[in-house]
Amino acid sequence: MSDDKSVLHAEQQELPEQFEEAMKELQGIVQSMENQVLSLDDALRAYERGMLLSRVCQQKLDDAQLQVQVLQDNLLKPLSQNIEEN
């Protein structure tokens, strides 16, 4: 096993709530795996954690995209519809 204690079982660590935090942790995992500083067991745990983090990031991006779409839909109503509402 590796001396790198930062790689714990994925289920033992809470997932970051902020997109930026999740991306930073994911980038660290990728760097560790690319540098081959992990044992096989640690690499598998890191991969599992990375997959969880990538899902968090994707969900945050999907949520942001939906929010932007809702905002655009509310702001980009046809002019005649805005006049009728007033």
N, CA, C and O atoms as a GROMACS GRO file, in nm:
protein
  344
    1MET      N    1   0.083  -0.118   0.000
    1MET     CA    2   0.000   0.000   0.000
    1MET      C    3   0.087   0.124   0.000
    1MET      O    4   0.202   0.121   0.044
    2SER      N    5   0.034   0.230  -0.048
    2SER     CA    6   0.107   0.356  -0.058
    2SER      C    7   0.109   0.430   0.075
    2SER      O    8   0.023   0.409   0.161
    3ASP      N    9   0.210   0.516   0.091
    3ASP     CA   10   0.217   0.600   0.210
    3ASP      C   11   0.121   0.719   0.199
    3ASP      O   12   0.100   0.790   0.297
    4ASP      N   13   0.064   0.739   0.083
    4ASP     CA   14  -0.026   0.852   0.061
    4ASP      C   15  -0.158   0.825   0.130
    4ASP      O   16  -0.243   0.753   0.078
    5LYS      N   17  -0.176   0.885   0.249
    5LYS     CA   18  -0.296   0.863   0.329
    5LYS      C   19  -0.413   0.949   0.283
    5LYS      O   20  -0.523   0.937   0.336
    6SER      N   21  -0.390   1.036   0.184
    6SER     CA   22  -0.498   1.122   0.137
    6SER      C   23  -0.600   1.046   0.054
    6SER      O   24  -0.710   1.096   0.028
    7VAL      N   25  -0.564   0.926   0.012
    7VAL     CA   26  -0.656   0.846  -0.068
    7VAL      C   27  -0.724   0.746   0.026
    7VAL      O   28  -0.666   0.642   0.060
    8LEU      N   29  -0.847   0.778   0.067
    8LEU     CA   30  -0.923   0.692   0.155
    8LEU      C   31  -1.034   0.626   0.075
    8LEU      O   32  -1.057   0.661  -0.041
    9HIS      N   33  -1.101   0.530   0.136
    9HIS     CA   34  -1.216   0.469   0.071
    9HIS      C   35  -1.314   0.578   0.033
    9HIS      O   36  -1.340   0.670   0.111
   10ALA      N   37  -1.370   0.568  -0.088
   10ALA     CA   38  -1.461   0.671  -0.138
   10ALA      C   39  -1.579   0.692  -0.045
   10ALA      O   40  -1.625   0.804  -0.028
   11GLU      N   41  -1.628   0.584   0.014
   11GLU     CA   42  -1.745   0.599   0.100
   11GLU      C   43  -1.711   0.661   0.235
   11GLU      O   44  -1.802   0.700   0.308
   12GLN      N   45  -1.582   0.671   0.270
   12GLN     CA   46  -1.542   0.729   0.398
   12GLN      C   47  -1.528   0.880   0.392
   12GLN      O   48  -1.522   0.946   0.496
   13GLN      N   49  -1.523   0.937   0.273
   13GLN     CA   50  -1.506   1.081   0.259
   13GLN      C   51  -1.635   1.144   0.209
   13GLN      O   52  -1.704   1.089   0.122
   14GLU      N   53  -1.667   1.259   0.265
   14GLU     CA   54  -1.782   1.333   0.215
   14GLU      C   55  -1.745   1.396   0.082
   14GLU      O   56  -1.630   1.431   0.057
   15LEU      N   57  -1.845   1.408  -0.004
   15LEU     CA   58  -1.822   1.472  -0.133
   15LEU      C   59  -1.831   1.623  -0.117
   15LEU      O   60  -1.916   1.673  -0.043
   16PRO      N   61  -1.744   1.696  -0.185
   16PRO     CA   62  -1.748   1.843  -0.177
   16PRO      C   63  -1.882   1.896  -0.229
   16PRO      O   64  -1.940   1.840  -0.322
   17GLU      N   65  -1.927   2.003  -0.170
   17GLU     CA   66  -2.052   2.066  -0.215
   17GLU      C   67  -2.027   2.165  -0.328
   17GLU      O   68  -2.115   2.189  -0.411
   18GLN      N   69  -1.908   2.223  -0.332
   18GLN     CA   70  -1.876   2.323  -0.432
   18GLN      C   71  -1.808   2.259  -0.553
   18GLN      O   72  -1.725   2.170  -0.539
   19PHE      N   73  -1.845   2.306  -0.673
   19PHE     CA   74  -1.787   2.256  -0.797
   19PHE      C   75  -1.635   2.270  -0.796
   19PHE      O   76  -1.564   2.176  -0.832
   20GLU      N   77  -1.587   2.386  -0.754
   20GLU     CA   78  -1.444   2.414  -0.757
   20GLU      C   79  -1.366   2.319  -0.666
   20GLU      O   80  -1.256   2.274  -0.700
   21GLU      N   81  -1.423   2.288  -0.550
   21GLU     CA   82  -1.358   2.195  -0.457
   21GLU      C   83  -1.351   2.055  -0.517
   21GLU      O   84  -1.249   1.987  -0.508
   22ALA      N   85  -1.461   2.013  -0.579
   22ALA     CA   86  -1.464   1.880  -0.640
   22ALA      C   87  -1.364   1.871  -0.755
   22ALA      O   88  -1.295   1.770  -0.769
   23MET      N   89  -1.356   1.976  -0.836
   23MET     CA   90  -1.261   1.976  -0.948
   23MET      C   91  -1.117   1.973  -0.898
   23MET      O   92  -1.034   1.902  -0.954
   24LYS      N   93  -1.088   2.048  -0.794
   24LYS     CA   94  -0.952   2.052  -0.740
   24LYS      C   95  -0.912   1.914  -0.689
   24LYS      O   96  -0.801   1.867  -0.716
   25GLU      N   97  -1.002   1.850  -0.616
   25GLU     CA   98  -0.972   1.715  -0.566
   25GLU      C   99  -0.956   1.616  -0.681
   25GLU      O  100  -0.867   1.532  -0.680
   26LEU      N  101  -1.044   1.627  -0.780
   26LEU     CA  102  -1.037   1.538  -0.896
   26LEU      C  103  -0.905   1.557  -0.971
   26LEU      O  104  -0.844   1.460  -1.014
   27GLN      N  105  -0.863   1.681  -0.988
   27GLN     CA  106  -0.735   1.708  -1.055
   27GLN      C  107  -0.619   1.649  -0.977
   27GLN      O  108  -0.524   1.597  -1.037
   28GLY      N  109  -0.625   1.656  -0.844
   28GLY     CA  110  -0.520   1.595  -0.761
   28GLY      C  111  -0.515   1.444  -0.778
   28GLY      O  112  -0.406   1.386  -0.784
   29ILE      N  113  -0.631   1.381  -0.787
   29ILE     CA  114  -0.637   1.236  -0.807
   29ILE      C  115  -0.578   1.200  -0.942
   29ILE      O  116  -0.498   1.107  -0.953
   30VAL      N  117  -0.616   1.273  -1.045
   30VAL     CA  118  -0.564   1.247  -1.179
   30VAL      C  119  -0.412   1.261  -1.180
   30VAL      O  120  -0.342   1.178  -1.239
   31GLN      N  121  -0.362   1.366  -1.117
   31GLN     CA  122  -0.217   1.388  -1.112
   31GLN      C  123  -0.147   1.272  -1.041
   31GLN      O  124  -0.044   1.225  -1.087
   32SER      N  125  -0.202   1.228  -0.929
   32SER     CA  126  -0.143   1.115  -0.856
   32SER      C  127  -0.140   0.989  -0.941
   32SER      O  128  -0.042   0.915  -0.941
   33MET      N  129  -0.248   0.966  -1.014
   33MET     CA  130  -0.255   0.846  -1.098
   33MET      C  131  -0.160   0.858  -1.217
   33MET      O  132  -0.097   0.759  -1.256
   34GLU      N  133  -0.150   0.976  -1.275
   34GLU     CA  134  -0.059   0.996  -1.388
   34GLU      C  135   0.086   0.981  -1.346
   34GLU      O  136   0.168   0.930  -1.422
   35ASN      N  137   0.118   1.025  -1.225
   35ASN     CA  138   0.256   1.015  -1.175
   35ASN      C  139   0.288   0.876  -1.123
   35ASN      O  140   0.402   0.848  -1.085
   36GLN      N  141   0.189   0.789  -1.121
   36GLN     CA  142   0.206   0.650  -1.079
   36GLN      C  143   0.266   0.639  -0.939
   36GLN      O  144   0.354   0.558  -0.914
   37VAL      N  145   0.217   0.722  -0.849
   37VAL     CA  146   0.268   0.719  -0.712
   37VAL      C  147   0.178   0.636  -0.621
   37VAL      O  148   0.198   0.632  -0.500
   38LEU      N  149   0.078   0.569  -0.678
   38LEU     CA  150  -0.018   0.493  -0.599
   38LEU      C  151   0.000   0.343  -0.620
   38LEU      O  152   0.035   0.298  -0.729
   39SER      N  153  -0.024   0.268  -0.514
   39SER     CA  154  -0.028   0.122  -0.529
   39SER      C  155  -0.155   0.087  -0.606
   39SER      O  156  -0.241   0.173  -0.628
   40LEU      N  157  -0.168  -0.036  -0.647
   40LEU     CA  158  -0.286  -0.079  -0.721
   40LEU      C  159  -0.413  -0.057  -0.640
   40LEU      O  160  -0.512  -0.005  -0.691
   41ASP      N  161  -0.411  -0.097  -0.513
   41ASP     CA  162  -0.529  -0.079  -0.428
   41ASP      C  163  -0.565   0.068  -0.413
   41ASP      O  164  -0.682   0.105  -0.421
   42ASP      N  165  -0.464   0.151  -0.390
   42ASP     CA  166  -0.489   0.294  -0.376
   42ASP      C  167  -0.538   0.354  -0.508
   42ASP      O  168  -0.624   0.442  -0.509
   43ALA      N  169  -0.484   0.306  -0.619
   43ALA     CA  170  -0.526   0.355  -0.750
   43ALA      C  171  -0.673   0.320  -0.775
   43ALA      O  172  -0.748   0.401  -0.830
   44LEU      N  173  -0.714   0.201  -0.736
   44LEU     CA  174  -0.855   0.163  -0.753
   44LEU      C  175  -0.947   0.249  -0.667
   44LEU      O  176  -1.053   0.291  -0.712
   45ARG      N  177  -0.906   0.275  -0.544
   45ARG     CA  178  -0.985   0.362  -0.457
   45ARG      C  179  -0.988   0.505  -0.512
   45ARG      O  180  -1.090   0.573  -0.508
   46ALA      N  181  -0.874   0.549  -0.563
   46ALA     CA  182  -0.868   0.684  -0.621
   46ALA      C  183  -0.957   0.693  -0.744
   46ALA      O  184  -1.024   0.793  -0.766
   47TYR      N  185  -0.957   0.588  -0.824
   47TYR     CA  186  -1.043   0.585  -0.943
   47TYR      C  187  -1.190   0.592  -0.903
   47TYR      O  188  -1.268   0.667  -0.962
   48GLU      N  189  -1.227   0.514  -0.801
   48GLU     CA  190  -1.365   0.516  -0.752
   48GLU      C  191  -1.403   0.655  -0.702
   48GLU      O  192  -1.510   0.706  -0.734
   49ARG      N  193  -1.314   0.715  -0.625
   49ARG     CA  194  -1.338   0.851  -0.574
   49ARG      C  195  -1.348   0.950  -0.690
   49ARG      O  196  -1.434   1.038  -0.691
   50GLY      N  197  -1.260   0.934  -0.786
   50GLY     CA  198  -1.262   1.022  -0.903
   50GLY      C  199  -1.392   1.013  -0.980
   50GLY      O  200  -1.443   1.114  -1.028
   51MET      N  201  -1.445   0.893  -0.992
   51MET     CA  202  -1.573   0.877  -1.062
   51MET      C  203  -1.685   0.947  -0.985
   51MET      O  204  -1.772   1.011  -1.045
   52LEU      N  205  -1.684   0.934  -0.853
   52LEU     CA  206  -1.785   1.004  -0.772
   52LEU      C  207  -1.772   1.155  -0.789
   52LEU      O  208  -1.872   1.226  -0.804
   53LEU      N  209  -1.649   1.204  -0.786
   53LEU     CA  210  -1.626   1.348  -0.802
   53LEU      C  211  -1.667   1.396  -0.940
   53LEU      O  212  -1.722   1.505  -0.954
   54SER      N  213  -1.640   1.315  -1.042
   54SER     CA  214  -1.679   1.356  -1.178
   54SER      C  215  -1.830   1.364  -1.190
   54SER      O  216  -1.882   1.449  -1.262
   55ARG      N  217  -1.901   1.275  -1.121
   55ARG     CA  218  -2.048   1.281  -1.122
   55ARG      C  219  -2.097   1.408  -1.051
   55ARG      O  220  -2.192   1.472  -1.096
   56VAL      N  221  -2.032   1.442  -0.941
   56VAL     CA  222  -2.067   1.566  -0.869
   56VAL      C  223  -2.047   1.686  -0.962
   56VAL      O  224  -2.135   1.772  -0.973
   57CYS      N  225  -1.933   1.690  -1.027
   57CYS     CA  226  -1.903   1.802  -1.117
   57CYS      C  227  -2.003   1.809  -1.231
   57CYS      O  228  -2.053   1.917  -1.264
   58GLN      N  229  -2.033   1.695  -1.292
   58GLN     CA  230  -2.128   1.693  -1.403
   58GLN      C  231  -2.266   1.738  -1.357
   58GLN      O  232  -2.334   1.811  -1.429
   59GLN      N  233  -2.308   1.694  -1.239
   59GLN     CA  234  -2.439   1.735  -1.187
   59GLN      C  235  -2.442   1.886  -1.161
   59GLN      O  236  -2.542   1.951  -1.190
   60LYS      N  237  -2.333   1.940  -1.107
   60LYS     CA  238  -2.327   2.084  -1.083
   60LYS      C  239  -2.335   2.161  -1.214
   60LYS      O  240  -2.403   2.264  -1.223
   61LEU      N  241  -2.266   2.112  -1.318
   61LEU     CA  242  -2.270   2.177  -1.448
   61LEU      C  243  -2.410   2.167  -1.510
   61LEU      O  244  -2.460   2.264  -1.568
   62ASP      N  245  -2.472   2.051  -1.497
   62ASP     CA  246  -2.609   2.033  -1.549
   62ASP      C  247  -2.706   2.128  -1.478
   62ASP      O  248  -2.791   2.190  -1.542
   63ASP      N  249  -2.692   2.139  -1.346
   63ASP     CA  250  -2.778   2.229  -1.269
   63ASP      C  251  -2.758   2.374  -1.312
   63ASP      O  252  -2.855   2.449  -1.327
   64ALA      N  253  -2.633   2.413  -1.332
   64ALA     CA  254  -2.604   2.550  -1.374
   64ALA      C  255  -2.661   2.577  -1.513
   64ALA      O  256  -2.716   2.684  -1.539
   65GLN      N  257  -2.647   2.480  -1.602
   65GLN     CA  258  -2.700   2.495  -1.738
   65GLN      C  259  -2.853   2.510  -1.734
   65GLN      O  260  -2.909   2.592  -1.806
   66LEU      N  261  -2.918   2.431  -1.652
   66LEU     CA  262  -3.063   2.441  -1.639
   66LEU      C  263  -3.104   2.577  -1.582
   66LEU      O  264  -3.200   2.637  -1.628
   67GLN      N  265  -3.030   2.623  -1.484
   67GLN     CA  266  -3.060   2.753  -1.424
   67GLN      C  267  -3.044   2.866  -1.526
   67GLN      O  268  -3.126   2.957  -1.531
   68VAL      N  269  -2.939   2.859  -1.607
   68VAL     CA  270  -2.918   2.959  -1.712
   68VAL      C  271  -3.032   2.953  -1.812
   68VAL      O  272  -3.082   3.057  -1.857
   69GLN      N  273  -3.073   2.832  -1.848
   69GLN     CA  274  -3.183   2.816  -1.944
   69GLN      C  275  -3.313   2.877  -1.890
   69GLN      O  276  -3.385   2.944  -1.962
   70VAL      N  277  -3.342   2.852  -1.763
   70VAL     CA  278  -3.462   2.909  -1.700
   70VAL      C  279  -3.454   3.061  -1.701
   70VAL      O  280  -3.552   3.128  -1.733
   71LEU      N  281  -3.338   3.114  -1.666
   71LEU     CA  282  -3.322   3.260  -1.666
   71LEU      C  283  -3.340   3.317  -1.806
   71LEU      O  284  -3.405   3.420  -1.824
   72GLN      N  285  -3.283   3.251  -1.905
   72GLN     CA  286  -3.297   3.298  -2.042
   72GLN      C  287  -3.442   3.290  -2.089
   72GLN      O  288  -3.491   3.381  -2.155
   73ASP      N  289  -3.509   3.183  -2.054
   73ASP     CA  290  -3.649   3.168  -2.095
   73ASP      C  291  -3.735   3.278  -2.034
   73ASP      O  292  -3.827   3.327  -2.099
   74ASN      N  293  -3.706   3.316  -1.911
   74ASN     CA  294  -3.784   3.422  -1.846
   74ASN      C  295  -3.752   3.559  -1.901
   74ASN      O  296  -3.839   3.646  -1.907
   75LEU      N  297  -3.628   3.580  -1.942
   75LEU     CA  298  -3.587   3.712  -1.991
   75LEU      C  299  -3.612   3.729  -2.140
   75LEU      O  300  -3.625   3.842  -2.188
   76LEU      N  301  -3.617   3.621  -2.212
   76LEU     CA  302  -3.626   3.628  -2.358
   76LEU      C  303  -3.767   3.598  -2.409
   76LEU      O  304  -3.782   3.536  -2.514
   77LYS      N  305  -3.868   3.642  -2.336
   77LYS     CA  306  -4.005   3.627  -2.383
   77LYS      C  307  -4.027   3.724  -2.499
   77LYS      O  308  -3.966   3.830  -2.504
   78PRO      N  309  -4.112   3.686  -2.590
   78PRO     CA  310  -4.144   3.780  -2.699
   78PRO      C  311  -4.201   3.910  -2.644
   78PRO      O  312  -4.270   3.909  -2.542
   79LEU      N  313  -4.174   4.020  -2.710
   79LEU     CA  314  -4.217   4.152  -2.664
   79LEU      C  315  -4.367   4.159  -2.647
   79LEU      O  316  -4.415   4.217  -2.550
   80SER      N  317  -4.443   4.101  -2.739
   80SER     CA  318  -4.589   4.107  -2.731
   80SER      C  319  -4.640   4.036  -2.605
   80SER      O  320  -4.739   4.080  -2.547
   81GLN      N  321  -4.575   3.931  -2.563
   81GLN     CA  322  -4.615   3.858  -2.442
   81GLN      C  323  -4.590   3.945  -2.319
   81GLN      O  324  -4.671   3.944  -2.226
   82ASN      N  325  -4.480   4.018  -2.316
   82ASN     CA  326  -4.450   4.108  -2.205
   82ASN      C  327  -4.555   4.219  -2.194
   82ASN      O  328  -4.594   4.256  -2.084
   83ILE      N  329  -4.599   4.272  -2.306
   83ILE     CA  330  -4.698   4.380  -2.307
   83ILE      C  331  -4.832   4.329  -2.257
   83ILE      O  332  -4.900   4.398  -2.180
   84GLU      N  333  -4.871   4.208  -2.300
   84GLU     CA  334  -4.998   4.151  -2.258
   84GLU      C  335  -5.002   4.127  -2.108
   84GLU      O  336  -5.107   4.140  -2.046
   85GLU      N  337  -4.888   4.091  -2.047
   85GLU     CA  338  -4.882   4.063  -1.904
   85GLU      C  339  -4.898   4.190  -1.822
   85GLU      O  340  -4.947   4.184  -1.709
   86ASN      N  341  -4.857   4.304  -1.875
   86ASN     CA  342  -4.865   4.431  -1.801
   86ASN      C  343  -5.000   4.486  -1.822
   86ASN      O  344  -5.031   4.593  -1.769
   0.00000   0.00000   0.00000
